[in-house]
Amino acid sequence: MVTVDKNTFENEVLSYKGTVVVEFWSQMCEPCKELLPVIEKLDEKYGHRIKFCEIDTKKATRLAIKEKIIGLPAIAVYQNGEKIDEIIKEKATKENIEEMIKKYI
């Protein structure tokens, strides 16, 4: 999984030709921290077919607002730089995230 920040998000996600799963999280968000190992396992399972990134929104607040992240945790799918799907808050379960990923691989 690639860790991105406000300086590398453009290059790693928005300019990427292909599909990227981005986990938006924060150190202050307990559900986000619980979800990190789940995303890492999904990266191990699907990372050869789809790119995985994570970004700490506490360090990139303006970017999160620009990307219309309205709650955490948020898992978004980007395709060729455009956000095409997302799961937020309590719907961000392993099953829901994996189902969303499978639609785009």
C-alpha positions in Angstrom: 0.0 0.0 0.0 1.3 3.4 -0.9 1.1 6.1 1.7 0.2 9.4 0.1 -0.1 13.0 1.3 -1.3 16.3 0.0 1.8 16.6 -2.1 1.8 13.2 -3.7 -2.0 12.5 -4.0 -2.2 14.2 -7.4 0.6 12.0 -8.9 -0.3 8.7 -7.2 -4.1 8.9 -7.5 -5.4 11.6 -9.8 -2.8 11.2 -12.5 -2.7 7.4 -12.3 -3.9 5.5 -15.4 -5.9 2.7 -13.9 -7.8 1.9 -10.7 -6.8 3.0 -7.3 -8.4 2.2 -3.9 -7.8 5.0 -1.4 -8.4 4.7 2.3 -9.0 8.1 3.9 -8.4 7.9 7.6 -7.2 9.8 10.7 -5.3 8.9 13.9 -8.3 10.3 15.9 -10.7 7.8 14.2 -10.8 4.5 16.0 -12.9 2.7 13.3 -10.2 3.8 10.8 -7.4 2.3 12.8 -9.4 -1.0 13.1 -9.9 -1.0 9.3 -6.2 -0.6 8.4 -5.3 -4.3 8.8 -8.4 -5.2 6.7 -7.2 -2.9 3.9 -3.7 -4.3 4.1 -5.1 -7.8 3.7 -7.1 -6.7 0.7 -4.0 -5.1 -0.7 -2.2 -8.5 -0.3 -5.1 -10.2 -2.1 -5.8 -7.8 -4.9 -2.8 -5.5 -5.0 -1.4 -7.2 -8.1 -4.5 -6.0 -10.0 -5.4 -2.7 -8.4 -3.4 0.0 -6.7 -4.0 0.7 -3.0 -3.2 4.0 -1.2 -3.9 5.5 2.2 -3.9 9.1 3.3 -4.2 10.6 6.8 -6.9 13.3 6.5 -5.6 15.1 9.6 -2.5 16.0 7.5 -4.5 16.8 4.4 -7.7 18.4 5.5 -8.2 20.6 2.4 -7.6 17.7 0.1 -10.2 15.6 1.9 -12.7 18.5 1.6 -11.8 18.9 -2.1 -12.4 15.2 -2.6 -15.8 15.5 -0.8 -14.9 13.1 2.0 -17.8 13.7 4.4 -17.0 11.0 7.1 -14.4 8.6 8.2 -13.5 5.9 7.6 -13.9 6.4 3.8 -12.7 4.0 1.1 -12.9 5.5 -2.4 -12.2 4.0 -5.8 -10.7 6.2 -8.5 -10.4 5.2 -12.1 -8.1 7.3 -14.3 -8.2 10.1 -11.8 -11.9 10.3 -11.2 -13.7 9.1 -8.1 -16.2 6.6 -9.2 -17.3 4.9 -5.9 -16.9 5.1 -2.2 -18.0 3.6 1.1 -18.1 5.7 4.3 -18.6 5.4 8.0 -20.4 2.3 9.3 -20.8 0.9 5.8 -17.0 0.5 5.6 -16.9 -3.2 6.5 -14.5 -5.8 5.1 -17.4 -7.4 3.2 -18.7 -4.2 1.6 -15.2 -2.9 0.7 -14.2 -6.2 -0.9 -17.5 -6.3 -2.8 -16.8 -2.8 -4.1 -13.2 -3.7 -5.1 -14.4 -6.8 -7.0 -16.6 -4.5 -9.2 -13.5 -2.8 -10.6 -10.9 -5.6 -11.1 
